[in-house]
Amino acid sequence: MVPMDLSPASSGSEPLSKSDAEELCRKLLHKEGTWVDWGRMCARLQAAGYSTSQIFEATGFQASQQNLVTVAAQVYGSVESSEPNSETLSWLRGPKTDVAHELRILNHKQRASAAEFAARKNLDVDGARELAKAMRDFRRTGVPPSAFTDAPGDTLAYQSWRRARQTNDLVTRSRFIAQGLKTAETIRARESLEELLSDFSITASQKQPL
Protein backbone atom coordinates (compact mmCIF):
# COMPACT_ATOMS: atom_id res chain seq x y z
CA MET A 1 0.00 0.00 0.00
CA VAL A 2 1.34 3.45 -0.93
CA PRO A 3 2.36 5.38 2.21
CA MET A 4 0.44 8.68 2.55
CA ASP A 5 3.49 10.51 3.92
CA LEU A 6 5.59 9.77 0.83
CA SER A 7 8.15 12.58 0.49
CA PRO A 8 11.35 12.72 -1.60
CA ALA A 9 14.55 11.89 0.25
CA SER A 10 16.37 14.71 -1.54
CA SER A 11 15.73 17.65 -3.81
CA GLY A 12 15.40 16.21 -7.29
CA SER A 13 16.09 17.84 -10.64
CA GLU A 14 12.46 17.41 -11.73
CA PRO A 15 9.95 18.42 -9.05
CA LEU A 16 6.93 16.17 -8.68
CA SER A 17 3.84 16.88 -6.63
CA LYS A 18 3.02 14.53 -3.77
CA SER A 19 -0.24 13.47 -5.42
CA ASP A 20 1.52 12.70 -8.71
CA ALA A 21 4.22 10.72 -6.90
CA GLU A 22 1.60 8.69 -5.04
CA GLU A 23 -0.26 8.02 -8.29
CA LEU A 24 2.95 6.76 -9.94
CA CYS A 25 3.62 4.51 -6.96
CA ARG A 26 0.06 3.19 -7.09
CA LYS A 27 0.46 2.28 -10.78
CA LEU A 28 3.78 0.60 -10.08
CA LEU A 29 2.33 -1.28 -7.13
CA HIS A 30 -0.41 -2.72 -9.33
CA LYS A 31 1.93 -3.07 -12.34
CA GLU A 32 -0.28 -1.03 -14.61
CA GLY A 33 0.97 -0.61 -18.17
CA THR A 34 4.04 -2.25 -19.74
CA TRP A 35 7.58 -2.59 -18.45
CA VAL A 36 8.44 0.48 -20.52
CA ASP A 37 5.90 2.47 -18.49
CA TRP A 38 7.33 1.05 -15.26
CA GLY A 39 10.83 2.12 -16.23
CA ARG A 40 9.70 5.62 -17.09
CA MET A 41 7.70 5.93 -13.87
CA CYS A 42 10.70 4.79 -11.80
CA ALA A 43 12.87 7.31 -13.64
CA ARG A 44 10.41 10.13 -12.87
CA LEU A 45 10.34 9.26 -9.19
CA GLN A 46 14.13 9.03 -8.99
CA ALA A 47 14.53 12.34 -10.84
CA ALA A 48 12.20 13.91 -8.28
CA GLY A 49 14.51 12.81 -5.46
CA TYR A 50 12.89 9.60 -4.28
CA SER A 51 15.41 6.95 -3.25
CA THR A 52 15.36 3.38 -4.51
CA SER A 53 14.49 2.20 -1.00
CA GLN A 54 11.51 4.57 -0.83
CA ILE A 55 10.28 3.35 -4.20
CA PHE A 56 10.71 -0.25 -3.08
CA GLU A 57 8.71 0.30 0.10
CA ALA A 58 5.89 1.95 -1.85
CA THR A 59 5.81 -0.31 -4.91
CA GLY A 60 7.57 -3.60 -4.21
CA PHE A 61 10.08 -2.94 -7.01
CA GLN A 62 13.51 -3.88 -5.69
CA ALA A 63 16.49 -1.65 -6.51
CA SER A 64 17.81 -4.12 -9.08
CA GLN A 65 14.39 -4.26 -10.76
CA GLN A 66 14.19 -0.48 -10.81
CA ASN A 67 17.59 -0.28 -12.47
CA LEU A 68 16.68 -2.95 -15.01
CA VAL A 69 13.42 -1.39 -16.18
CA THR A 70 14.75 2.18 -16.02
CA VAL A 71 17.78 1.48 -18.20
CA ALA A 72 15.81 -0.82 -20.51
CA ALA A 73 13.14 1.88 -20.95
CA GLN A 74 15.86 4.37 -21.91
CA VAL A 75 17.10 1.93 -24.55
CA TYR A 76 13.53 1.44 -25.76
CA GLY A 77 13.19 5.22 -26.06
CA SER A 78 16.33 5.37 -28.20
CA VAL A 79 14.98 2.67 -30.48
CA GLU A 80 11.53 4.27 -30.62
CA SER A 81 12.92 7.68 -31.61
CA SER A 82 14.66 6.08 -34.59
CA GLU A 83 11.23 5.12 -35.96
CA PRO A 84 11.85 1.40 -36.54
CA ASN A 85 9.21 -0.91 -37.93
CA SER A 86 6.26 -1.55 -35.61
CA GLU A 87 7.18 -5.23 -35.30
CA THR A 88 10.45 -4.32 -33.57
CA LEU A 89 8.77 -2.18 -30.91
CA SER A 90 6.03 -4.74 -30.39
CA TRP A 91 8.64 -7.48 -29.97
CA LEU A 92 10.61 -5.47 -27.42
CA ARG A 93 7.48 -4.84 -25.37
CA GLY A 94 6.93 -8.64 -25.55
CA PRO A 95 8.37 -8.31 -22.82
CA LYS A 96 12.05 -8.23 -23.68
CA THR A 97 13.26 -6.11 -20.80
CA ASP A 98 16.44 -8.11 -20.39
CA VAL A 99 17.21 -7.94 -24.11
CA ALA A 100 16.77 -4.16 -24.20
CA HIS A 101 18.97 -3.85 -21.10
CA GLU A 102 21.81 -5.67 -22.87
CA LEU A 103 21.78 -3.07 -25.67
CA ARG A 104 22.62 -0.26 -23.23
CA ILE A 105 26.33 -0.38 -24.14
CA LEU A 106 25.58 0.69 -27.72
CA ASN A 107 25.11 4.20 -29.07
CA HIS A 108 21.79 5.60 -30.29
CA LYS A 109 22.15 4.47 -33.90
CA GLN A 110 23.45 1.03 -32.98
CA ARG A 111 20.60 0.38 -30.55
CA ALA A 112 18.03 0.78 -33.30
CA SER A 113 19.73 -1.57 -35.76
CA ALA A 114 20.54 -4.07 -33.00
CA ALA A 115 16.92 -4.12 -31.83
CA GLU A 116 15.65 -4.73 -35.38
CA PHE A 117 18.13 -7.58 -35.84
CA ALA A 118 17.29 -9.05 -32.42
CA ALA A 119 13.59 -8.97 -33.24
CA ARG A 120 14.14 -10.52 -36.66
CA LYS A 121 16.21 -13.35 -35.17
CA ASN A 122 14.16 -13.54 -31.96
CA LEU A 123 17.30 -13.37 -29.81
CA ASP A 124 17.24 -14.25 -26.13
CA VAL A 125 19.20 -12.35 -23.49
CA ASP A 126 22.41 -14.31 -24.18
CA GLY A 127 22.12 -13.66 -27.90
CA ALA A 128 21.49 -9.96 -27.27
CA ARG A 129 24.54 -9.76 -25.00
CA GLU A 130 26.73 -11.36 -27.65
CA LEU A 131 25.32 -9.08 -30.34
CA ALA A 132 25.90 -5.91 -28.30
CA LYS A 133 29.47 -6.94 -27.50
CA ALA A 134 30.18 -7.80 -31.14
CA MET A 135 28.86 -4.44 -32.36
CA ARG A 136 30.78 -2.51 -29.71
CA ASP A 137 34.03 -4.39 -30.30
CA PHE A 138 33.72 -4.03 -34.08
CA ARG A 139 33.81 -0.25 -33.72
CA ARG A 140 36.94 -0.57 -31.60
CA THR A 141 38.71 -2.71 -34.18
CA GLY A 142 41.52 -0.67 -35.70
CA VAL A 143 41.05 -1.69 -39.32
CA PRO A 144 38.36 -4.37 -39.65
CA PRO A 145 38.43 -6.50 -42.83
CA SER A 146 36.67 -4.69 -45.67
CA ALA A 147 34.49 -7.76 -46.29
CA PHE A 148 32.59 -7.11 -43.06
CA THR A 149 30.29 -4.13 -42.50
CA ASP A 150 29.04 -2.67 -39.24
CA ALA A 151 25.60 -4.24 -39.79
CA PRO A 152 24.60 -6.26 -36.70
CA GLY A 153 24.75 -9.64 -38.42
CA ASP A 154 28.09 -8.86 -40.04
CA THR A 155 29.68 -7.91 -36.72
CA LEU A 156 28.62 -11.28 -35.30
CA ALA A 157 29.90 -12.98 -38.47
CA TYR A 158 33.23 -11.17 -38.06
CA GLN A 159 33.61 -12.51 -34.52
CA SER A 160 32.90 -16.04 -35.80
CA TRP A 161 35.35 -15.56 -38.68
CA ARG A 162 38.06 -14.33 -36.32
CA ARG A 163 37.55 -17.20 -33.88
CA ALA A 164 37.54 -19.77 -36.66
CA ARG A 165 40.92 -18.49 -37.88
CA GLN A 166 42.37 -18.83 -34.39
CA THR A 167 41.69 -22.55 -33.91
CA ASN A 168 43.11 -25.66 -35.56
CA ASP A 169 40.39 -27.92 -34.22
CA LEU A 170 38.32 -28.74 -37.30
CA VAL A 171 35.09 -29.37 -35.38
CA THR A 172 35.32 -26.09 -33.50
CA ARG A 173 36.42 -24.27 -36.62
CA SER A 174 33.46 -25.63 -38.59
CA ARG A 175 31.06 -24.61 -35.82
CA PHE A 176 32.33 -21.02 -35.88
CA ILE A 177 32.03 -20.90 -39.67
CA ALA A 178 28.46 -22.21 -39.52
CA GLN A 179 27.56 -19.65 -36.87
CA GLY A 180 28.99 -16.87 -38.98
CA LEU A 181 27.12 -17.96 -42.08
CA LYS A 182 23.85 -17.86 -40.13
CA THR A 183 24.31 -14.21 -39.17
CA ALA A 184 26.22 -12.70 -42.11
CA GLU A 185 24.18 -10.01 -43.84
CA THR A 186 26.38 -9.27 -46.85
CA ILE A 187 27.66 -11.43 -49.70
CA ARG A 188 31.28 -10.50 -49.06
CA ALA A 189 31.03 -11.51 -45.42
CA ARG A 190 29.60 -14.88 -46.42
CA GLU A 191 32.35 -15.36 -49.01
CA SER A 192 35.05 -14.64 -46.40
CA LEU A 193 33.61 -17.31 -44.13
CA GLU A 194 33.26 -19.81 -46.97
CA GLU A 195 36.92 -19.30 -47.88
CA LEU A 196 37.85 -20.73 -44.48
CA LEU A 197 36.36 -24.06 -45.54
CA SER A 198 39.41 -24.54 -47.78
CA ASP A 199 41.90 -22.22 -46.09
CA PHE A 200 43.17 -23.90 -42.92
CA SER A 201 45.86 -21.35 -41.99
CA ILE A 202 45.86 -20.31 -38.34
CA THR A 203 46.09 -16.75 -37.04
CA ALA A 204 47.45 -16.23 -33.54
CA SER A 205 44.90 -14.79 -31.14
CA GLN A 206 47.47 -12.41 -29.71
CA LYS A 207 51.00 -11.28 -30.40
CA GLN A 208 53.73 -13.46 -28.97
CA PRO A 209 55.78 -11.75 -26.24
CA LEU A 210 59.22 -10.52 -27.23
C-alpha positions in Angstrom: 0.0 0.0 0.0 1.3 3.4 -0.9 2.4 5.4 2.2 0.4 8.7 2.5 3.5 10.5 3.9 5.6 9.8 0.8 8.1 12.6 0.5 11.4 12.7 -1.6 14.5 11.9 0.3 16.4 14.7 -1.5 15.7 17.7 -3.8 15.4 16.2 -7.3 16.1 17.8 -10.6 12.5 17.4 -11.7 9.9 18.4 -9.0 6.9 16.2 -8.7 3.8 16.9 -6.6 3.0 14.5 -3.8 -0.2 13.5 -5.4 1.5 12.7 -8.7 4.2 10.7 -6.9 1.6 8.7 -5.0 -0.3 8.0 -8.3 2.9 6.8 -9.9 3.6 4.5 -7.0 0.1 3.2 -7.1 0.5 2.3 -10.8 3.8 0.6 -10.1 2.3 -1.3 -7.1 -0.4 -2.7 -9.3 1.9 -3.1 -12.3 -0.3 -1.0 -14.6 1.0 -0.6 -18.2 4.0 -2.2 -19.7 7.6 -2.6 -18.4 8.4 0.5 -20.5 5.9 2.5 -18.5 7.3 1.0 -15.3 10.8 2.1 -16.2 9.7 5.6 -17.1 7.7 5.9 -13.9 10.7 4.8 -11.8 12.9 7.3 -13.6 10.4 10.1 -12.9 10.3 9.3 -9.2 14.1 9.0 -9.0 14.5 12.3 -10.8 12.2 13.9 -8.3 14.5 12.8 -5.5 12.9 9.6 -4.3 15.4 6.9 -3.3 15.4 3.4 -4.5 14.5 2.2 -1.0 11.5 4.6 -0.8 10.3 3.4 -4.2 10.7 -0.3 -3.1 8.7 0.3 0.1 5.9 1.9 -1.8 5.8 -0.3 -4.9 7.6 -3.6 -4.2 10.1 -2.9 -7.0 13.5 -3.9 -5.7 16.5 -1.6 -6.5 17.8 -4.1 -9.1 14.4 -4.3 -10.8 14.2 -0.5 -10.8 17.6 -0.3 -12.5 16.7 -3.0 -15.0 13.4 -1.4 -16.2 14.8 2.2 -16.0 17.8 1.5 -18.2 15.8 -0.8 -20.5 13.1 1.9 -20.9 15.9 4.4 -21.9 17.1 1.9 -24.6 13.5 1.4 -25.8 13.2 5.2 -26.1 16.3 5.4 -28.2 15.0 2.7 -30.5 11.5 4.3 -30.6 12.9 7.7 -31.6 14.7 6.1 -34.6 11.2 5.1 -36.0 11.9 1.4 -36.5 9.2 -0.9 -37.9 6.3 -1.5 -35.6 7.2 -5.2 -35.3 10.4 -4.3 -33.6 8.8 -2.2 -30.9 6.0 -4.7 -30.4 8.6 -7.5 -30.0 10.6 -5.5 -27.4 7.5 -4.8 -25.4 6.9 -8.6 -25.6 8.4 -8.3 -22.8 12.1 -8.2 -23.7 13.3 -6.1 -20.8 16.4 -8.1 -20.4 17.2 -7.9 -24.1 16.8 -4.2 -24.2 19.0 -3.8 -21.1 21.8 -5.7 -22.9 21.8 -3.1 -25.7 22.6 -0.3 -23.2 26.3 -0.4 -24.1 25.6 0.7 -27.7 25.1 4.2 -29.1 21.8 5.6 -30.3 22.2 4.5 -33.9 23.4 1.0 -33.0 20.6 0.4 -30.5 18.0 0.8 -33.3 19.7 -1.6 -35.8 20.5 -4.1 -33.0 16.9 -4.1 -31.8 15.7 -4.7 -35.4 18.1 -7.6 -35.8 17.3 -9.1 -32.4 13.6 -9.0 -33.2 14.1 -10.5 -36.7 16.2 -13.4 -35.2 14.2 -13.5 -32.0 17.3 -13.4 -29.8 17.2 -14.2 -26.1 19.2 -12.4 -23.5 22.4 -14.3 -24.2 22.1 -13.7 -27.9 21.5 -10.0 -27.3 24.5 -9.8 -25.0 26.7 -11.4 -27.6 25.3 -9.1 -30.3 25.9 -5.9 -28.3 29.5 -6.9 -27.5 30.2 -7.8 -31.1 28.9 -4.4 -32.4 30.8 -2.5 -29.7 34.0 -4.4 -30.3 33.7 -4.0 -34.1 33.8 -0.3 -33.7 36.9 -0.6 -31.6 38.7 -2.7 -34.2 41.5 -0.7 -35.7 41.0 -1.7 -39.3 38.4 -4.4 -39.7 38.4 -6.5 -42.8 36.7 -4.7 -45.7 34.5 -7.8 -46.3 32.6 -7.1 -43.1 30.3 -4.1 -42.5 29.0 -2.7 -39.2 25.6 -4.2 -39.8 24.6 -6.3 -36.7 24.7 -9.6 -38.4 28.1 -8.9 -40.0 29.7 -7.9 -36.7 28.6 -11.3 -35.3 29.9 -13.0 -38.5 33.2 -11.2 -38.1 33.6 -12.5 -34.5 32.9 -16.0 -35.8 35.4 -15.6 -38.7 38.1 -14.3 -36.3 37.6 -17.2 -33.9 37.5 -19.8 -36.7 40.9 -18.5 -37.9 42.4 -18.8 -34.4 41.7 -22.5 -33.9 43.1 -25.7 -35.6 40.4 -27.9 -34.2 38.3 -28.7 -37.3 35.1 -29.4 -35.4 35.3 -26.1 -33.5 36.4 -24.3 -36.6 33.5 -25.6 -38.6 31.1 -24.6 -35.8 32.3 -21.0 -35.9 32.0 -20.9 -39.7 28.5 -22.2 -39.5 27.6 -19.6 -36.9 29.0 -16.9 -39.0 27.1 -18.0 -42.1 23.9 -17.9 -40.1 24.3 -14.2 -39.2 26.2 -12.7 -42.1 24.2 -10.0 -43.8 26.4 -9.3 -46.9 27.7 -11.4 -49.7 31.3 -10.5 -49.1 31.0 -11.5 -45.4 29.6 -14.9 -46.4 32.3 -15.4 -49.0 35.0 -14.6 -46.4 33.6 -17.3 -44.1 33.3 -19.8 -47.0 36.9 -19.3 -47.9 37.8 -20.7 -44.5 36.4 -24.1 -45.5 39.4 -24.5 -47.8 41.9 -22.2 -46.1 43.2 -23.9 -42.9 45.9 -21.4 -42.0 45.9 -20.3 -38.3 46.1 -16.8 -37.0 47.5 -16.2 -33.5 44.9 -14.8 -31.1 47.5 -12.4 -29.7 51.0 -11.3 -30.4 53.7 -13.5 -29.0 55.8 -11.8 -26.2 59.2 -10.5 -27.2 
